Amino acid sequence: MKHFVTVVISGLFLSNVAFAQTKNYIEHKVEKGETVVQIAKKYSVTPYDIYRMNPDSQNGLKENTKILVPTGVGKMLAAKADDKKAPFKEVVKDKVKEAVATKTITHTVEPKEGVYGIAKKYGTTIEAIYKSNPSVEKEGLKIGQVLTINVPKTDKEPVKNTVQEVKQSLVSTNGKTLYHIVEAKETKFGIAKKYGLSVSELEDLNPAIKENLEIGYNLRLSKNVPAVQKTIEKEIEKVAVNNKYMTYEVKPKETMYRLTKSSGLSEEQLIALNPELKDGVKAGMQLKMPNTSKFDDVKANKVSVDIVKTLKKDNEKELVLFMPFNLDRIASDSVRTTQERLRSDKFLNMTLDFYAGALIAIDSARALGLPVKVRIFDSKETKNNSAVAAVIDKNNFSNTDAVIGPFFQSNVENTASLLSQYNTPVISPLSNEKGKPYSNLFQSMPNSDDVKRKMFDYMQSKNGNIIAIVDPKKGSSRQFLKENYPSVRLAELNEKGAVTLENIKSLMEADKVNFVILETESKTLVLNSLNILVSALSQFQVQLVTLEKNETLDFDEIPLSRLTKLRLLYPSVTKDNETPEALVFANTFKKKNNIFPNRFATRGFDVTFDVIVRMFQENGFKESVNENASEQVENKFDYTSLGGGYYNTGVYIMNYNDDLTVKEAK
């Protein structure tokens, strides 16, 4: 027997020696922006395996440093050692990993969706979807079917309520309550009563609470478990810190505006978190961003392409137009004739102009050989009411590929809501209100704030020094600058309400273009500012800027020569187009309507033609919007997704030139 024991002990010793001689880890060189989670995934280990061998890694990783990653036997030994030393600590870690590693979501199948597209959307595989939904592999997808999808959480994905989930999962094991985490307004008496203890028994188990019961304290409820407050809190704190921020790589041509919208932070807060942003947004930057940031699949600042060259004409597509003709009102108006109504009703005139332009677009699409079916409905709308709900209820929209209209914001939002069951794209043609975000609503008219932001994107792309002269009456402009662009330098006005050369010069920089924003409708302040800025040209590079087309600058008293000398810049949703294609549209419109098109007629053509051509792209309207910007006769369409809705940010930056022409700035 003694000999047998000796043999067994010797065998264990030799086994330990053999294990020790095997390299149970590999060295990994940390790359730029790499996280513990990413490295763990790469080697199929858990983050906690890496933390065990590299305790300092809990404080973050540094580029080009080397860390140890356990493999094979080393991983098993580390886990076994941890299990002997602190079994409850392992439970804590398992709970934390469980809370942050995976999630299960549901997806309702929409028309025209396939398994591949759904798998791509959620970053999973077709096989994984089949595994969670066996009927799909046998019977295929059905519209309205609810799928269960298991999706791995990434380090860039926000984790909802993780800390709370961890806290809840730690208080019990195998159905037996072991700990209680003190919440606000709880008392020792109430907690003791809840678990069938006396206050004195609770205090004996947790001596630290005899004098004071602190919120967040982890109360031991049994003598058979260790006091683990620090262990649990450390794990919870780690989860909270890890889930608070993520690393985001800036994409080419990405703007500060898009970063602020995606992160939910102001420009000032982003710079405080990432000081390198002071020198502007540059592609490839590794930024620290809140884990709640939402970055969509829409390309930022897409290059305009000719989408007519990539048409797919195989299948018929259906377009619906909701036009506010209000024919019932015209028919019931016995007082005024139709001609009188047309002379006085501006809204009706605008509708007919838009509609006339849309008809030219439909004819042009059919001339290209596009099999487009068009249905037109009278939306009978006022600002707060329309007949759209009744029309949708009485007609089949399940096969409609896109809808243009209605005109009023509240009505187009209602339409998007009603057609969301089919995921039908609804295009708002004329409203420049920001509106509510719907995943199938596309605001084709840039809103005023986005127009201004495009001007700032341009100035920042030129690494300019931005100064603003703001009239005291322009309180909203001052507030806009303060909230969105706090780094802009504001010029002081003297007691006469004028700007001085000394003050302007003190704000300028010699090695940069000094963009000077002028926000006023006062001709006096305009003339004063132009004189001062022209004087500063002898020492500085100066360019005049307005955040919207300023009619005050068109007065005869304002010398055009001053505006061209200061190379006036302003943003615009349209631009004059003298290309052969634009002239063909104008002449065609005149031939049919005996008048050249106004801006509403041109807008009707541009919106309608753009929608039709996008419908006939390989992957349909929505994918085309995600991938490409486009330009038609006078309008640009460059959609971005913010907060779940789609907004056209296609804005031109226009420039006064020495030859007295106004052209797009480059």
C-alpha positions in Angstrom: 0.0 0.0 0.0 2.8 2.4 0.9 4.5 1.5 -2.4 1.2 2.3 -4.3 0.9 5.7 -2.6 4.5 6.5 -3.5 3.9 5.6 -7.1 0.8 7.7 -7.3 2.5 10.8 -5.8 5.5 10.3 -8.1 3.2 10.1 -11.1 1.4 13.3 -10.1 4.8 15.0 -9.7 6.0 13.8 -13.1 2.7 15.0 -14.6 3.2 18.4 -13.1 6.7 18.6 -14.5 5.4 17.6 -18.0 2.8 20.3 -17.8 5.4 22.9 -16.7 7.6 22.1 -19.6 4.7 22.8 -22.1 4.3 26.4 -23.2 0.8 27.1 -22.0 0.5 30.6 -23.5 1.3 32.6 -26.5 2.6 36.2 -26.7 0.4 38.7 -28.5 1.6 42.1 -29.6 -1.2 44.7 -29.0 -2.2 46.6 -32.2 -3.5 50.2 -32.3 -7.0 50.4 -30.8 -7.2 46.7 -29.9 -9.2 45.7 -26.8 -9.1 42.8 -24.5 -12.5 41.7 -25.8 -11.2 41.6 -29.4 -8.0 39.7 -28.5 -10.1 37.2 -26.4 -12.4 36.6 -29.4 -9.3 36.1 -31.7 -7.9 33.3 -29.6 -11.3 31.8 -28.4 -10.7 32.6 -24.8 -12.6 34.8 -22.3 -11.5 38.3 -21.3 -11.0 37.0 -17.8 -8.5 34.4 -19.0 -6.4 37.3 -20.3 -7.0 39.4 -17.1 -5.7 36.4 -15.0 -2.4 36.3 -16.8 -2.1 40.1 -17.3 -3.6 41.9 -14.3 -2.5 45.3 -15.6 -4.7 44.8 -18.7 -7.7 45.8 -16.6 -6.4 49.4 -16.8 -6.4 49.3 -20.6 -3.9 48.2 -23.3 -1.1 50.1 -24.8 -0.1 49.8 -28.5 3.0 47.6 -29.2 3.1 46.1 -25.7 3.0 42.3 -25.4 0.5 40.3 -23.3 0.2 36.6 -22.5 -2.8 34.7 -23.9 -3.5 31.3 -22.3 -3.9 28.3 -24.6 -4.8 24.6 -24.0 -3.4 23.3 -20.7 -2.5 26.7 -19.4 -6.1 27.9 -19.8 -7.4 24.8 -17.9 -4.8 25.1 -15.1 -5.6 28.8 -14.6 -9.3 28.1 -14.4 -8.7 25.1 -12.0 -6.4 27.3 -9.8 -9.1 30.1 -9.6 -11.7 27.5 -8.8 -9.8 26.3 -5.7 -8.9 29.8 -4.5 -12.2 31.6 -4.9 -15.2 29.6 -6.1 -17.6 32.4 -5.5 -15.4 34.8 -7.5 -15.7 32.4 -10.5 -19.5 32.6 -10.1 -19.2 36.4 -10.2 -17.2 36.3 -13.4 -19.5 33.8 -15.0 -22.4 36.0 -14.3 -20.6 39.0 -15.7 -19.6 37.1 -18.9 -23.2 35.8 -19.3 -24.6 39.3 -19.0 -22.3 40.9 -21.6 -21.4 38.1 -24.1 -24.6 37.4 -26.0 -28.1 38.6 -26.5 -31.3 37.2 -28.1 -33.4 39.5 -30.3 -36.5 39.0 -32.4 -37.0 40.1 -36.0 -40.3 40.4 -37.9 -39.9 39.4 -41.5 -40.8 42.2 -43.9 -41.7 41.9 -47.6 -38.9 41.1 -50.0 -36.5 40.0 -47.2 -34.3 36.9 -47.5 -32.4 34.8 -44.9 -29.1 36.1 -46.3 -30.1 39.7 -45.9 -31.4 39.2 -42.4 -28.2 37.4 -41.4 -26.1 40.2 -42.8 -28.1 42.8 -41.0 -27.5 41.3 -37.6 -23.9 40.1 -38.2 -24.8 36.4 -37.9 -24.9 33.4 -40.3 -27.7 31.7 -42.2 -26.9 28.5 -40.3 -27.4 30.2 -37.0 -30.8 31.6 -38.1 -31.8 28.1 -39.2 -30.7 26.6 -35.9 -32.8 29.1 -33.9 -35.7 28.8 -36.3 -35.9 25.3 -37.7 -39.2 25.9 -39.7 -37.4 28.5 -41.8 -35.0 25.9 -43.4 -38.0 23.6 -44.2 -40.7 26.1 -45.2 -38.9 29.3 -46.0 -39.7 32.8 -44.7 -43.2 34.3 -44.4 -44.1 38.0 -44.2 -44.9 38.8 -40.6 -43.1 35.8 -39.2 -41.2 36.5 -35.9 -37.6 35.1 -35.9 -35.4 34.5 -32.9 -31.8 35.5 -33.5 -28.8 35.0 -31.2 -26.4 37.8 -31.8 -22.9 38.1 -30.2 -22.5 41.5 -28.5 -19.5 43.4 -29.8 -17.2 45.8 -27.9 -18.8 48.6 -29.9 -22.3 47.7 -29.0 -24.1 49.4 -26.1 -25.0 47.0 -23.3 -28.3 47.9 -21.7 -28.7 47.7 -18.0 -25.6 45.5 -17.7 -24.7 46.6 -14.2 -28.3 46.0 -12.9 -28.4 42.6 -14.6 -25.1 41.6 -12.9 -26.4 42.8 -9.5 -29.6 40.8 -9.9 -27.8 37.7 -11.0 -25.3 37.7 -8.1 -27.8 37.7 -5.2 -28.7 34.0 -5.7 -27.1 30.7 -6.8 -29.0 27.5 -7.5 -32.2 29.2 -6.3 -30.9 30.0 -2.8 -30.5 33.6 -1.9 -27.0 34.3 -0.6 -26.6 38.1 -0.7 -28.8 41.2 -0.8 -27.6 44.5 -2.4 -28.9 47.5 -0.4 -31.2 49.8 -2.4 -32.2 53.4 -1.7 -34.7 53.9 1.2 -34.2 50.3 2.5 -33.8 49.6 6.2 -32.2 46.9 8.3 -35.5 45.9 9.7 -37.2 45.6 6.3 -34.3 43.6 4.9 -34.1 41.3 7.9 -37.8 40.6 7.8 -37.7 39.9 4.1 -35.2 37.0 4.6 -36.6 35.7 8.0 -33.8 37.1 10.1 -33.7 39.4 13.1 -31.8 42.7 12.9 -29.2 41.4 15.3 -28.6 38.3 13.2 -28.2 40.5 10.1 -25.7 42.7 12.0 -23.7 39.7 13.2 -23.4 38.5 9.6 -22.4 42.0 8.4 -20.6 43.9 11.3 -20.0 46.9 9.1 -23.7 47.9 9.0 -24.1 48.2 12.8 -23.5 52.0 12.6 -24.6 52.8 9.1 -26.4 51.0 6.3 -24.9 52.2 3.0 -26.7 52.0 -0.4 -25.0 49.4 -2.6 -23.6 47.3 0.3 -23.7 43.6 -0.4 -25.2 42.0 2.7 -24.3 38.4 3.5 -27.4 36.4 4.4 -25.7 33.1 5.5 -22.6 32.1 7.5 -21.7 29.6 4.8 -20.8 32.2 2.2 -17.8 34.6 2.3 -18.1 38.4 2.7 -17.6 39.4 -0.9 -18.7 43.0 -1.1 -15.4 44.2 -2.6 -15.3 41.3 -5.1 -18.7 41.9 -6.4 -18.4 45.7 -6.5 -15.1 45.3 -8.4 -16.6 43.1 -11.0 -19.7 45.4 -11.4 -17.4 48.5 -11.6 -15.4 46.7 -14.3 -18.5 46.0 -16.3 -19.7 49.6 -15.9 -16.3 51.0 -17.1 -15.9 48.6 -19.9 -19.4 49.4 -21.2 -19.2 53.1 -20.9 -17.0 53.8 -23.8 -15.9 52.3 -27.1 -13.3 53.0 -29.7 -14.5 54.4 -33.0 -12.5 54.9 -36.2 -13.3 58.0 -38.2 -14.4 57.3 -41.7 -13.2 59.3 -44.8 -14.9 62.7 -45.1 -16.8 62.2 -41.8 -17.8 65.4 -40.2 -18.0 66.8 -36.7 -21.8 67.2 -37.1 -22.2 63.5 -37.8 -20.0 62.6 -34.8 -22.1 64.8 -32.5 -25.3 63.3 -33.8 -24.1 59.7 -33.5 -22.6 60.1 -30.1 -25.2 62.4 -28.5 -22.5 64.7 -27.3 -21.8 68.3 -28.2 -18.7 69.4 -30.1 -17.3 70.8 -26.9 -17.8 67.5 -25.1 -16.3 65.4 -27.9 -13.2 67.6 -27.9 -12.9 67.2 -24.1 -13.0 63.4 -24.5 -10.7 63.5 -27.6 -8.4 66.6 -27.5 -7.0 65.7 -30.9 -10.3 66.9 -32.5 -9.2 70.5 -31.8 -7.3 70.2 -35.1 -10.3 69.0 -37.0 -11.8 65.6 -37.9 -9.4 63.4 -39.8 -10.0 59.9 -41.3 -8.5 57.1 -39.3 -8.7 58.9 -36.0 -9.3 56.5 -33.1 -11.9 58.3 -30.9 -13.2 57.5 -27.5 -17.0 57.5 -27.8 -19.9 56.7 -25.5 -21.1 53.1 -25.9 -24.5 54.4 -26.6 -23.3 55.9 -29.9 -25.2 54.7 -32.9 -23.4 54.6 -36.2 -25.5 53.5 -39.2 -24.6 51.8 -42.4 -25.1 55.0 -44.5 -21.9 56.2 -46.0 -20.9 59.7 -44.9 -20.5 62.4 -47.6 -21.0 60.1 -50.5 -19.8 61.1 -53.9 -22.5 61.9 -56.4 -22.8 59.3 -59.2 -24.9 58.9 -62.3 -27.4 56.3 -61.1 -29.0 56.2 -64.6 -26.0 54.1 -65.7 -26.8 51.2 -63.2 -30.5 50.6 -63.9 -32.0 47.1 -63.6 -35.1 46.9 -65.8 -36.1 43.3 -65.2 -39.2 43.8 -63.0 -42.1 46.2 -62.9 -42.0 48.7 -60.0 -44.9 50.7 -58.5 -44.8 54.3 -57.5 -47.6 56.1 -55.6 -48.1 59.9 -55.6 -50.1 61.6 -52.9 -51.0 65.0 -54.3 -53.0 67.6 -52.3 -55.4 68.6 -55.1 -58.4 68.9 -52.8 -60.7 68.4 -55.8 -63.8 68.1 -53.6 -63.2 71.6 -52.3 -62.8 73.0 -55.8 -66.0 71.2 -57.0 -68.0 72.5 -54.1 -66.8 76.1 -54.4 -69.8 77.7 -56.2 -68.6 81.3 -55.5 -65.3 81.2 -57.3 -64.5 79.8 -60.7 -61.5 77.5 -61.2 -59.6 80.3 -62.9 -60.2 82.6 -59.9 -59.1 79.9 -57.5 -55.9 79.3 -59.4 -55.1 83.0 -59.3 -55.6 83.2 -55.5 -54.7 79.8 -54.1 -50.9 79.7 -53.8 -50.9 76.1 -52.3 -52.9 74.7 -55.2 -50.6 76.4 -57.7 -47.5 75.0 -55.9 -49.2 71.5 -56.0 -49.9 71.8 -59.8 -46.4 73.0 -60.5 -44.9 70.1 -58.6 -47.2 67.6 -60.3 -46.4 69.0 -63.7 -42.7 68.4 -63.0 -43.4 64.9 -61.7 -45.3 64.0 -64.9 -42.2 65.0 -67.0 -40.1 62.7 -64.7 -42.5 59.8 -65.2 -42.4 60.2 -69.0 -38.6 60.5 -68.9 -38.3 57.3 -66.9 -40.5 55.4 -69.4 -38.4 56.8 -72.2 -35.5 55.0 -70.6 -37.4 51.8 -70.8 -38.3 51.5 -67.1 -41.4 49.5 -66.5 -42.9 51.8 -63.8 -46.5 51.7 -62.8 -47.9 54.9 -61.2 -50.9 55.4 -59.1 -52.0 58.9 -58.1 -54.3 59.8 -55.2 -55.8 63.1 -54.0 -54.5 63.4 -50.4 -57.1 66.1 -49.6 -54.8 67.6 -47.0 -54.6 70.5 -44.7 -51.8 71.1 -42.3 -53.2 68.7 -39.7 -55.5 66.4 -41.7 -55.6 64.3 -44.8 -57.4 61.5 -46.6 -54.4 59.2 -46.6 -55.5 56.8 -43.9 -58.8 56.2 -45.8 -56.9 55.7 -49.1 -54.5 53.2 -47.6 -57.4 51.3 -46.0 -59.3 51.0 -49.3 -56.3 50.2 -51.5 -53.6 47.5 -51.6 -50.1 49.0 -50.9 -48.3 45.7 -50.1 -46.5 45.7 -53.5 -45.8 49.5 -53.7 -42.1 50.2 -54.0 -42.1 53.9 -53.0 -44.5 56.7 -52.1 -44.0 60.4 -52.7 -46.1 62.7 -50.5 -48.1 64.0 -48.9 -46.8 67.5 -48.6 -47.4 68.5 -45.0 -45.0 67.1 -42.4 -47.6 65.7 -40.0 -49.4 64.0 -42.9 -46.3 62.4 -44.4 -45.3 61.1 -41.0 -48.7 59.5 -40.6 -48.3 57.9 -44.0 -44.9 56.5 -43.1 -46.4 55.0 -39.9 -49.3 53.4 -41.7 -47.0 51.9 -44.4 -44.3 50.8 -42.0 -45.9 47.3 -42.0 -44.7 46.9 -45.6 -41.4 48.8 -45.0 -42.5 51.0 -48.0 -40.2 54.0 -48.5 -42.2 57.3 -48.0 -40.5 60.4 -49.5 -41.4 63.8 -48.1 -41.1 66.1 -51.1 -41.2 69.7 -49.8 -41.2 69.9 -46.0 -37.9 71.1 -44.4 -39.0 70.3 -40.9 -36.8 67.9 -39.0 -39.8 65.8 -38.0 -40.1 62.4 -36.2 -37.7 59.7 -37.3 -39.3 56.7 -39.1 -37.1 54.0 -40.6 -39.1 54.2 -43.9 -39.4 58.0 -44.0 -37.0 60.0 -46.2 -37.0 63.8 -45.8 -35.9 64.9 -49.3 -35.7 68.6 -48.4 -32.7 69.6 -46.2 -33.8 71.3 -43.0 -32.4 74.7 -42.1 -30.0 73.5 -39.4 -28.5 70.9 -41.7 -28.0 73.6 -44.3 -26.0 75.7 -41.8 -24.0 72.7 -40.7 -22.9 71.9 -44.3 -21.5 75.4 -44.3 -19.5 74.7 -41.2 -18.4 71.3 -42.6 -16.9 73.2 -45.6 -15.1 75.8 -43.4 -13.7 73.1 -41.1 -12.6 71.0 -44.1 -10.5 74.0 -45.1 -9.0 74.2 -41.6 -10.2 77.8 -41.4 -10.4 80.2 -38.5 -14.1 80.9 -38.0 -15.3 84.3 -36.8 -18.9 85.6 -36.5 -20.4 89.0 -36.6 -23.9 88.6 -35.1 -26.5 91.3 -34.8 -28.0 91.5 -31.3 -31.4 90.9 -32.8 -30.2 87.6 -34.1 -30.5 85.8 -30.7 -31.4 82.4 -32.3 -28.2 82.6 -34.5 -26.1 83.3 -31.4 -27.7 80.4 -29.6 -27.1 78.1 -32.5 -23.4 78.9 -32.5 -23.1 78.6 -28.7 -24.8 75.2 -28.7 -23.2 73.6 -31.8 -19.9 75.5 -32.5 -18.6 77.0 -29.2 -15.2 77.4 -30.7 -16.4 80.1 -33.1 -14.9 83.6 -32.2 -17.6 86.2 -31.8 -16.7 89.8 -32.8 -17.7 92.6 -30.4 -19.9 95.4 -31.5 -19.3 99.0 -30.1 -21.9 101.3 -28.6 -23.0 102.2 -32.1 -23.7 98.6 -33.0 -20.8 98.5 -35.4 -17.7 96.3 -35.6 -14.2 97.8 -35.4 -11.1 96.9 -37.4 -9.0 96.5 -34.3 -11.4 93.9 -32.8 -11.7 92.0 -36.1 -7.9 91.9 -36.5 -7.5 90.6 -33.0 -9.6 87.6 -33.9 -7.9 86.8 -37.1 -5.0 84.4 -37.8 -2.3 85.1 -40.4 -1.6 81.5 -41.6 -5.3 80.5 -42.2 -8.3 81.6 -44.2 -10.4 83.7 -41.9 -14.0 82.8 -42.6 -16.2 85.7 -41.2 -19.9 84.8 -40.7 -22.2 87.8 -41.1 -25.6 87.3 -39.4 -27.7 90.5 -39.7 -30.5 92.0 -41.8 -29.3 95.5 -41.0 -28.0 97.3 -44.1 -26.0 99.6 -41.8 -24.2 96.7 -40.1 -23.7 95.0 -43.5 -22.0 98.1 -45.0 -19.9 98.6 -41.9 -18.7 95.0 -41.8 -17.9 94.8 -45.5 -15.8 98.0 -45.3 -13.9 96.6 -42.3 -13.3 93.2 -43.9 -12.0 94.7 -47.1 -9.6 96.8 -45.1 -8.3 93.6 -43.3 -7.6 92.0 -46.7 -4.2 93.8 -46.9 -2.9 91.7 -43.9 -5.1 88.6 -43.8 -6.9 86.0 -45.9 -10.6 86.8 -45.5 -13.7 85.2 -46.9 -17.2 86.4 -46.1 -19.9 83.8 -45.2 -23.6 83.8 -44.6 -25.4 80.7 -43.1 -28.3 81.2 -45.5 -29.1 83.3 -48.6 -29.3 86.8 -47.2 -31.6 89.1 -49.2 -30.2 92.1 -47.5 -27.0 91.6 -49.6 -29.1 92.1 -52.8 -29.9 95.7 -52.2 -28.5 98.2 -54.6 -26.7 100.1 -51.8 -24.5 97.0 -51.2 -21.7 97.1 -53.8 -21.5 93.8 -55.6 -17.8 94.4 -56.0 -17.3 94.1 -52.2 -19.1 90.7 -52.2 -16.9 89.4 -55.0 -13.8 90.8 -53.5 -14.6 89.0 -50.2 -15.6 85.9 -52.2 -18.9 85.5 -50.5 -19.9 82.0 -49.5 -23.4 80.7 -48.7 -25.2 77.3 -48.6 -28.1 76.5 -50.9 -30.3 73.5 -51.5 -30.4 74.3 -55.2 -28.1 75.6 -57.9 -28.5 76.9 -61.4 -27.9 74.2 -64.0 -27.0 75.1 -67.6 -26.1 71.6 -68.7 -27.7 70.1 -71.9 -29.8 67.8 -69.7 -31.2 70.7 -67.7 -32.0 72.6 -70.9 -33.8 69.5 -72.3 -36.0 69.4 -69.2 -36.8 73.1 -69.4 -37.7 73.0 -73.1 -39.8 69.8 -72.6 -41.7 71.4 -69.8 -42.3 74.6 -71.8 -43.6 72.6 -74.7 -46.1 70.8 -72.6 -47.2 73.7 -70.3 -46.5 76.9 -72.4 -44.3 78.2 -69.6 -40.8 77.6 -68.3 -40.6 75.6 -65.0 -40.4 77.4 -61.7 -38.6 76.0 -58.7 -41.6 73.9 -57.6 -41.9 72.3 -61.0 -38.2 71.6 -61.1 -38.4 70.1 -57.6 -41.3 67.9 -58.7 -39.2 66.6 -61.6 -36.0 66.1 -59.5 -37.7 64.3 -56.5 -39.8 62.0 -58.7 -37.1 61.1 -61.2 -34.6 60.5 -58.4 -37.0 58.1 -56.6 -37.9 56.2 -59.8 -34.3 55.7 -60.8 -33.4 54.5 -57.3 -36.3 52.1 -57.4 -34.7 50.4 -60.4 -31.2 50.0 -58.9 -30.0 46.4 -58.2 -31.0 46.4 -54.5 -33.9 48.9 -54.6 -34.5 52.4 -53.3 -33.2 52.0 -49.7 -29.9 50.4 -50.5 -29.3 52.9 -53.2 -29.9 55.7 -50.7 -27.4 54.1 -48.3 -24.7 53.7 -51.0 -24.9 56.7 -53.4 -25.5 60.4 -53.6 -27.1 61.8 -56.7 -27.8 65.1 -58.5 -30.7 65.9 -60.8 -31.5 69.3 -62.5 -31.2 71.6 -59.5 -31.2 69.4 -56.4 -28.7 67.1 -54.7 -29.8 63.9 -52.8 -27.4 62.8 -50.2 -29.3 61.0 -47.4 -27.9 60.2 -44.0 -29.6 58.2 -41.2 -29.9 60.0 -37.8 -31.9 58.7 -34.9 -33.6 56.1 -37.2 -34.9 58.4 -39.9 -33.4 59.5 -43.2 -32.5 63.1 -44.0 -31.2 64.6 -47.2 -28.1 66.6 -46.5 -27.4 67.4 -50.1 -26.5 71.1 -49.9 -24.4 73.2 -52.3 -21.8 75.7 -51.1 -22.0 78.6 -53.5 -19.3 81.2 -54.1 -19.3 84.7 -55.6 -16.5 85.0 -58.2 -14.5 87.9 -59.6 -16.3 87.5 -63.0 -19.5 88.4 -61.1 -20.8 84.8 -61.5 -22.0 82.5 -58.7 -20.6 79.0 -58.8 -20.3 76.0 -56.6 -17.3 76.2 -54.3 -14.7 73.5 -54.5 
